[in-house]
Every structure is written in C-alpha cells, then in structure tokens.
C-alpha cells in the first residue's frame, strides 16, 4: 500500500510553504516542489479548502501557509487530499461489507483498529518535527 502521488506532492508543498513562511505564487510553488503547475493548483485548492493554506486573489495574489507548522499534522495533509484514512473499503461511509449476508464482518473490528492506529500515528507527526532545522527558518 502506498499513499497516492497527489498526497506525496501535497506533503512536499506543505513542507515547502512551512519553510518559506511567505506568500508564494503557484508557479513558484510548482517549481520548488517539483510538481506540475496544473497538479499543484489542484492540490492547493484542496489544501485551501481544508484550511491548511490561505489563498489570495489578484495580481499580488498567491498562497500562504495558514497555520503554524507545529499545528499541521501529517494526518491533516493526507486526509485533506484523500479523505479519512480507512484500511478497508468496508469502513468507508459508503462502504458495504460483502463477506457475509448479515452485513456483519468478523474482520471489520480489526480493520477499524488498524485504521485508527494509523490515523493516530499520523496525527503525532507535525511539520515542525518533520522538517529539519525548521526552527532556524521561522
């Protein structure tokens, strides 16, 4: 299992913006994060919608990190792109268990505990801890 490329790029973009701590235009973000401009814009829209990034319109517009790096968790970024992490599709809000006729799956509890464990662990990692020497840049 891997996170999607979109999520990997979102982590890169957030890390870049946490380091820079200034308003950047989409092209600069795209170039510095090594993400195509079109893909960067798609990711930035999701990060803005989740409140991690703030956008500014107009000729002086751009994007800026909207939170302190110590308040941004890996879980927040991953879930802003992919939605709530679920180990199995049967745990998704629209998921259906097709393992037995009653709809009760004996694996569902295990899958739930695994999902919760991963979400809790991702919540422990904040960008101030993930980015080396960040304190020097703030």
N, C-alpha and C positions, 0 to 999 in steps of 0.2 A: 504494500500500500504506500502510496506517495501523496503528498499534497499536490494540488494542481499547479501548473506553471503560473497561472494567474495569481494564486496565493503566494507562491515564491516571489514573484515580482512585487506584490503588494508589500511583503516584508522588506524587500530591498528599498522600495520607495519610502516607506515609513522610516526606516533606518536613516536614509539619506536626509529626509526632512528633519528628523530629530537632531542629526549632526549639524545641519546648516542653521536651523533656528531663524530663518529669514523667509520672506515671501519669494517663491520661485515660479517662473513661468513653466508651462507644461513641456515645452521643448527642452529646457534645461534639465528638468526632472527626468525626462525621457533619455536624454543623452548620458547624464551622470549615472543613472540606474541601469543603463544598457537594456532599455525596453523600447519597443517601437512606440512612436508617438500615439498612434491610434489605440494601442493596447494600454498605454499609460493613462490616456484620457478615460478609458472605460474603468480602469481600476480607481482612478482619482474620484470619479463620480460615486463609486461605492464607498470609498473612504470618507467622502464629504457627507454622504447620507448617514453614515454611522457616527458622525461627529468627531472622528479622529483628525480629519483635515478640514480646514476652512478654505473656501474659495472666494475670490474677489473678481468682479466683472470689470470690463472696460480696458482701456489701453494700458492702464497701470495695474491691471489685474494679475492674478496668479493664484498660487496655492501656498498655504502655510500650515504647519502642524498646529493643531488646535488644543492640544493637551500637553502636559509635562511628560517627558519620556518615562518618568517613574510611575505615571498613571496609565500608560498604554501597555497592555499585556499582549503577549503573543496570541492568546485566545481571542482577544478583541479583533485583531487584524485578520486572523484566519476566519473567524465567524462573520466578519463584515463582508468577506468575499464568498464564502461557501455556505453560510448559514450555520445553524447549530450542528456541532460535530456529533455524528451518530456512527457507531461502529458497524451497525447493520441497518439496512433499509427498513426493517420491521419497526425500528424505533422512531422513524421519521413521522411527523404529524399526519402525513397522508399514507404512511406505510401500512401494509396488510401482511399478517402472518399467514403463509400458505402451507405451513408444515403439518397442520392437522385441522380437522373440520371444526373443532370448537373455537378456533382462533386463539387458543392459549398455547403458547410455545414454551417448551421447557428451557430453551436457550435464551429467552428474552431477558430474564433476570441477569444472567451472565453478561449478555451484550450491553445491558443498561449499566452495569457496574464497570465494565471496561470503558464504555463511553464517558461515564462520569469521571473515572480516574484520569483519562487523557485530558478532558476539559479542565479538571482541577490542576493538573500538572502544567498545562499551557498557561493557566492563569497565574502561576507562580513566576513566570518569566516576564519581566518588564524591560522595556527598551533601554532604560538607563543601565541595566545589568548586561544586556545583550551586546551593546555597542562598546568596544574597547575605548578607554580614555575619553568617554563622553563628558565626564565632569570637567575636563580641560577645555571643552568647546562651549560650555554653557556659561 
